Amino acid sequence: MTRTRKDRQFRPVAVPDVELGGFWGKWQDAVCQSTAETLLDRCVEAGMLKAIDIAQPSPGIVIPIQPWGGTTQMFWDSDLGKSIETIAYSLYRRPNPELEARADRIIDMYEKLQDKDGYLNAWFQRVQPERRWTNLRDHHELYCAGHLIEAAVAYYQATGKRKLLDIMCRYADYMITVFGHGEGQIPGYCGHEEIELALVKLARVTGEKKYLDLSKFFIDERGTEPHFFTEEAKRDGRDPENFIQKTYEYGQAHQPVREQRQVVGHAVRAMYLYSGMADIATEYNDDSLTAALETLWDDLTAKQMYITGGIGPSASNEGFTDYYDLPNDTAYAETCASVGLVFWASRMLGRGPDRRYADIMEQALYNGALPGLSIDGRTFFYDNPLESSGKHHRWKWHHCPCCPPNIARLVTSIGSYMYAVAEDEIAVHLYGESTARLKLANGANVELRQTSNYPWEGAIAFTAKLERPAKFALSLRIPEWADGAILSVNGTMIDLSTVVSDGYARIEREWADGDRVELDLPLELRPQYANPKVRQDAGRVALMRGPLVYCVEATDNGEDLNAIVLPRELPAAETTVLKDLNDAVAIDVAVEREETENWGKALYRKEPAKRRPARARFVPYHLWDNRAPGEMLVWVQSDK
Amino acid sequence: MTRTRKDRQFRPVAVPDVELGGFWGKWQDAVCQSTAETLLDRCVEAGMLKAIDIAQPSPGIVIPIQPWGGTTQMFWDSDLGKSIETIAYSLYRRPNPELEARADRIIDMYEKLQDKDGYLNAWFQRVQPERRWTNLRDHHELYCAGHLIEAAVAYYQATGKRKLLDIMCRYADYMITVFGHGEGQIPGYCGHEEIELALVKLARVTGEKKYLDLSKFFIDERGTEPHFFTEEAKRDGRDPENFIQKTYEYGQAHQPVREQRQVVGHAVRAMYLYSGMADIATEYNDDSLTAALETLWDDLTAKQMYITGGIGPSASNEGFTDYYDLPNDTAYAETCASVGLVFWASRMLGRGPDRRYADIMEQALYNGALPGLSIDGRTFFYDNPLESSGKHHRWKWHHCPCCPPNIARLVTSIGSYMYAVAEDEIAVHLYGESTARLKLANGANVELRQTSNYPWEGAIAFTAKLERPAKFALSLRIPEWADGAILSVNGTMIDLSTVVSDGYARIEREWADGDRVELDLPLELRPQYANPKVRQDAGRVALMRGPLVYCVEATDNGEDLNAIVLPRELPAAETTVLKDLNDAVAIDVAVEREETENWGKALYRKEPAKRRPARARFVPYHLWDNRAPGEMLVWVQSDK
């Protein structure tokens, strides 16, 4: 019988089990050397440590209450949580006793802050204790808990220290008593999803199914009637209609999750929810959840996703608008949303490899999430337009600092997105110089060394290190774009058509120490055109090479980037390695440029612009704004 | 000696002296039959009459104070003023005793409201009397006065009734005592310009130079140091830095007006200021003002103007941003701003005809201002995007109802923009079926009948009716787009190259009763391309015919208008008269359409869209959204 995806349960490899070099190694070094500490410094500057330190007076409302009824100060726990998570991953790569000591002190503060019953939330213990559990819709209470749980799991895995893990288990145990349909329990869920995926992590690291059950409860309850948010508002004396976001679609609570067919609302909320749903689908083999997720996946990727894997075009709801509405210059495309898409995609692989998910995971990772971090790890993008007139630059910090730690924790944990293991199978979802120590449920211990200059070059080699021969399948993603990929095992070519299913080459055999697999992915320059329904990309073309979206910047090409016209048939491109830009591969192409000189006095005229031959340099989009500031453009004019 | 423009003073013809038929006659009928009354009804519904009626209690703050420190309720006087002005013009065309009686009652209320000293402002007499003259920067106090003055002049000209005129003369006389550099006087000016041009109107109708002098005072003071707004704020106990608009550029008060070189800030404010400046330049033969205005004119029209004559792309400041930044779908391009551009352009003609101004006046009139009114005169556009995904529709009313009466008063007074007279010269700036009764300073009385189906057809004939022969020049604009225009006098062709200067054919002769001038302006379909520096129009083309910008609408062409591609060489176009759309001339062209069907599952792919031959119907932009709602597009893809 042929195996189907849904027969298998894949779980990500723990972060410390993968050591990165090459492309990702550099990015991880930037986080270890700069970002991890920067995050903590900024949290301290914002007053977050004072807020959790019961030895100090309550901070009160430091950041003003906003029209939506809350303040970003309410999510300080999440900022600290994601920062600790980042530190945890960074400590594994690069021991830093001083940074570890700072994290330990924060964890000690949380220990002291925690209530006897297990409750833990800086805002609702220190600023508004009377408001605990009164407004799950708006106040991010369980969202904060979720991020502290993720931090706890990461810190435990990285350092072996259990203190924060124990704290969060106590809190989760308390939540189990608080939420449910029993007498006096709250039949609700959080307006900003996050706790769902966090509880799955907690369950996996502790082996405690009760945490999975609570996660499933939150997912199952979402959007059911009578509507929890409506009932909660009434109980709290608030008018349920008085909701600044106007619709429960904002938090994907407009329908039971299994009935949802369209990706709507706040983009990060949506991604976190679907991530939790996918985890629960994997853990419970829940086909009804998987079916809903597959529909939502198609809805997002075929109608609502930028070519960068950026999602959520609108600033006003930080989320989705109409199908095919993807403005480039005003794209919100929050870094966190693409990080969330990576989360979701990786979890869609829980029931087996499928490049439908892994290709998008890679696309969103390199082009939607990674731009959020500068190459020195010190500055950040919150929103990620695909066109800039020159005014969009990285921030040192943000009034809502959710993105910096989000991209930092993703970068430092990227190994766990590259490899996943099932009972007798290793799946390689992402490529890049790395060494993974993998334990299969069938007892095999494999150290898999991946040698590659990916994504700059397409040659990838795996060498297996095994104490004794072992039978398992090695599944390697063959990206859809990789026309003409070549695979060999120990020098013997493999006919891909015989081994590829769902876009993965599955090599099932008894592996021996020193076995070598070579995969060559052709990195041809690919023009990409958008469905003509995307009005903003009409008449335009984007360039990709491998998984990377390219763009033009003024620093290489001068101003007026919209005057560049790419020929319909791409001429041969030259590549150059840019030493000052993380050794990125730049692409130089012959183009035409519309002349902006001598246009005449009027703004409009009867004759189109004259054109002259020119060359244009394209650089990877994720690296833009790392050199001189100026215009940037992804979708350039295409000749017709 | 050759005359130069600056030698002459042209003044617009009074509204009642021009009777419109044809194109403008229909629009005026719509205002007379619907808009004029609608405006008053809406003002009443908003509570404006209660606000000025001292027999009723003070209305208090009906509309909440906004972050900028005021409320639109503060400008209710201006809404009433523009409505009365519209009614005045409409009464001339179509007597309506009931409507006139309503206007009279409002004027009676204002008479009772006016303070003994002459002051008149509903807000500062009835709601915040203690705040009179304390915040000219933000509170629109003189702006309101200006609109009431314009109403007074119009009502007097249309009805012969002096009551409102006398009221406003008393107020203006009082202002003369209030403003100045004398002891206890206010050395200031209004944050929202309007009073300047209004005082010129008042001076011209009364013959009182003192009102011109006050207007000139406001203009001369603007932007000088020590800065009035700064000093005023300090006197008022406000922090001058605490200005929501951040920069005095917002109200063009950042520099003395003669030093200003760049059009900045709030678009309507800018247009009203420049209008007043141009009037003062004409009245005082002030070359320094004219020089500044010429620079500003080029700055606006060559770098900051939509092809529609829409200006001010940004909603956030209702105004200007960067050069060449002209987004189409988010264009603010407020109706009032284009009305203001018509005002300014017409006043730039005060020192002599020049098509540089009149061509733009016509362009902004037909394509920037007129879209603000539906063909039935009942609904209104506030902002005027050049592209709509189908969600932009006319309003019944607006929370800030400045645009409806502004376009209505322009439409009903259009005759005064068509004709202007100097001592011995008649200038015809705009074409259209009409009869003008013109009095020249040299004593000639001319009734000029213009017969034309312009702008739908280019044939225009003038017949002069004179009691006795008279010497004067007749200057007819030859639009820059009218390649191959043909002119004849009494059947004799005139070589245009011998009579055209500044774009006007100047026919100087002794005219006799029955003399006939024929002008034929070729209405060729013209592709228009934007300077490539306008990134939003890159690779796109717009169609114009005569003065009209065309667009495509979904109701004619189906959805996905961005999939339409116009060939580089325009094929022969067919024209159709649309009975259901004010007898507009529609244009049908052979185009190609990108196929949106069978695109495939992914949003992006390697192959561009296939194309199929198709036809597209273009309709005049000013008439869009008068039929079925749906997508609209001005700048369509252009083949390359």
Chai-1 contact restraints between the chains, C-beta under 6 A:
chainA,res_idxA,chainB,res_idxB,connection_type,confidence,min_distance_angstrom,max_distance_angstrom,comment,restraint_id
A,A302,B,K601,contact,1.0,0.0,6.0,A-B,restraint_1
A,A302,B,L603,contact,1.0,0.0,6.0,A-B,restraint_2
A,I307,B,Y604,contact,1.0,0.0,6.0,A-B,restraint_3
A,R526,B,K606,contact,1.0,0.0,6.0,A-B,restraint_4
A,Q528,B,Y604,contact,1.0,0.0,6.0,A-B,restraint_5
A,Y529,B,P608,contact,1.0,0.0,6.0,A-B,restraint_6
A,A530,B,Y604,contact,1.0,0.0,6.0,A-B,restraint_7
A,N531,B,W599,contact,1.0,0.0,6.0,A-B,restraint_8
A,N531,B,L603,contact,1.0,0.0,6.0,A-B,restraint_9
A,P532,B,A563,contact,1.0,0.0,6.0,A-B,restraint_10
A,P532,B,E594,contact,1.0,0.0,6.0,A-B,restraint_11
A,P532,B,T596,contact,1.0,0.0,6.0,A-B,restraint_12
A,P532,B,A609,contact,1.0,0.0,6.0,A-B,restraint_13
A,K533,B,D560,contact,1.0,0.0,6.0,A-B,restraint_14
A,K533,B,T596,contact,1.0,0.0,6.0,A-B,restraint_15
A,R535,B,N562,contact,1.0,0.0,6.0,A-B,restraint_16
A,A538,B,N562,contact,1.0,0.0,6.0,A-B,restraint_17
A,A538,B,Q637,contact,1.0,0.0,6.0,A-B,restraint_18
A,G539,B,G539,contact,1.0,0.0,6.0,A-B,restraint_19
A,G539,B,Q637,contact,1.0,0.0,6.0,A-B,restraint_20
A,D560,B,K533,contact,1.0,0.0,6.0,A-B,restraint_21
A,N562,B,R535,contact,1.0,0.0,6.0,A-B,restraint_22
A,N562,B,A538,contact,1.0,0.0,6.0,A-B,restraint_23
A,A563,B,P532,contact,1.0,0.0,6.0,A-B,restraint_24
A,E594,B,P532,contact,1.0,0.0,6.0,A-B,restraint_25
A,T596,B,P532,contact,1.0,0.0,6.0,A-B,restraint_26
A,T596,B,K533,contact,1.0,0.0,6.0,A-B,restraint_27
A,W599,B,N531,contact,1.0,0.0,6.0,A-B,restraint_28
A,K601,B,A302,contact,1.0,0.0,6.0,A-B,restraint_29
A,L603,B,A302,contact,1.0,0.0,6.0,A-B,restraint_30
A,L603,B,N531,contact,1.0,0.0,6.0,A-B,restraint_31
A,Y604,B,I307,contact,1.0,0.0,6.0,A-B,restraint_32
A,Y604,B,Q528,contact,1.0,0.0,6.0,A-B,restraint_33
A,Y604,B,A530,contact,1.0,0.0,6.0,A-B,restraint_34
A,K606,B,R526,contact,1.0,0.0,6.0,A-B,restraint_35
A,P608,B,Y529,contact,1.0,0.0,6.0,A-B,restraint_36
A,A609,B,P532,contact,1.0,0.0,6.0,A-B,restraint_37
A,Q637,B,A538,contact,1.0,0.0,6.0,A-B,restraint_38
A,Q637,B,G539,contact,1.0,0.0,6.0,A-B,restraint_39
A,D639,B,K640,contact,1.0,0.0,6.0,A-B,restraint_40
A,K640,B,D639,contact,1.0,0.0,6.0,A-B,restraint_41
A,K640,B,K640,contact,1.0,0.0,6.0,A-B,restraint_42
